Structures are given as structure tokens and as C-alpha cells.
């Protein structure tokens, strides 16, 4: 899916929503409709079509909202809602590119530190900017930041 355009992703969401409607998959249908609406809203804010990276960023934001909801529902003891949120999140994650593992992220961050000539924790912002540009939507920013901080502080 990484080479798919945002328009292609939107069309795929529409087609999959139609299939879910025909199959009576209510949770999947709801998730796909909300994702499509979020993409449409982002296009309106952007005043034009989104790039593939932009569309992936929107879907990642929705997945992050589901993670936060799951945490809240678990704290409140609402396992029924946790199950529903988890199912909806899984639907959205199936449209996202595969995530890089920790070793791959560490390799990218190490290359960036060398290329940028970063010497310590004070260079974190510069390293993060370049590292996030390289990993795109394939890694969580928090994980990249944690690895960059560890490497810049001299850890291994």
C-alpha cells in the first residue's frame, strides 16, 4: 500500500465500506465511514487532495485516538467498549503501512546522527526532524524520540 495515492486509499475505503455493508459487518462499516470522513475533513482543511503521507497521518491519528480510548475504557473497567475500540482500531491498522521494528529505527537514527554531526542531547530536534522524514509513517514519533535520546546520551 505505500505506493498508493490518497485518492486510491479513499477509493479503497469506499469499496471496502460497500463490501462491509453488503456483508452486514457493522463495526467494520462504521470504522471505514469514520476514516473516510476524517480524510474528507483533512482534504477540506488542506484545500486540496492529500498526499499518501497525509492520508496515512490522518489514519494514524485515528488509531491513536482508539489507543487513548482503550486506555480510558480499561481504567473505567468497560471491557465491552475496550473490545469494540480494539476491533475498530484493527480495521484502521490494516490500511496502514507496516511499522518498522526497533532495530530498523535505531539504524535510521544512527545514520541521521552521523549525517547531521549530532554530538549530544542538544541536537535532538535536528535529529528528530531528519529521522522522521526518513521513517515517514512507518514508526511512532515517541519511539523514534526515545531511541534518539538514548543514542545521543551515549547509550547503546
Secondary structure, DSSP 4 states (H G I P E B T S, - for coil): -TT--HHHHHHHHHHHHHHHHHHT-HHHHHHHHHHHHHHHHHHHHHTSPPPHHHHHHHHHHHHHHHHHHHHHHHHTT-HHHHHHHHHHHHHHHTTSPPPPPHHHHHHHHHHHHHHHT--SGGGHHHHHHHHHHHHGGGS-HHHHHHHHHHHHTT--
